[in-house]
Amino acid sequence: MKISEHSILEAALPVFKARGIRAAHVSDIAQACGIRLKELKSQFHSKKSLVSAFVDYLLIRHTAYLQVNPLLSPTAITELQNFFQFVERLASDLTPTILLELRKYSNSSWSRLNEYKDRTLAPYLQQNLKRGISEGFYRDDIESELFVVLYFNLLYVIVTELNNPFGEGRKLLPHFHKIFLRGLLSTRGVRM
């Protein structure tokens, strides 16, 4: 029985999270899938193609949520809180080690992550800011483009440089999100 690409990528996630991309061997992933290395290599001819598919898989897996969140959120505040939870889940999959190794060793995957941030996440946050201002829940003096740039620059620092094996970044990320939201809220938004 042939194992699906999806199953292989699912099995790769905990291996990459535990060891990092460079230290993980393709044989470790095959073992996690319960298949022979030859079978894995028939679907992914190289570790580079596996890593590329892995990054695409994570982005697709997480993006579906973004499409329905605005429809399910009664206010911009709720939508933003849900977005922050989404970012925290994505950050738990794209660990600091994975991010730093992608940046250093996989230009194409790193470029895809940046493209995802620029074409999906940043516009999403920009739309939420417009929604919150129009609903009167966010301050109307916000320079939204600068706010978005600030958010992603600080997010990068938190999930990479400040994170260490003891999980300081993971502890800091929810607090960062609370502070970020608090800085957006108008008087009406604070009362929500």
Disulfide bonds with the S-S distance in Angstrom:
none
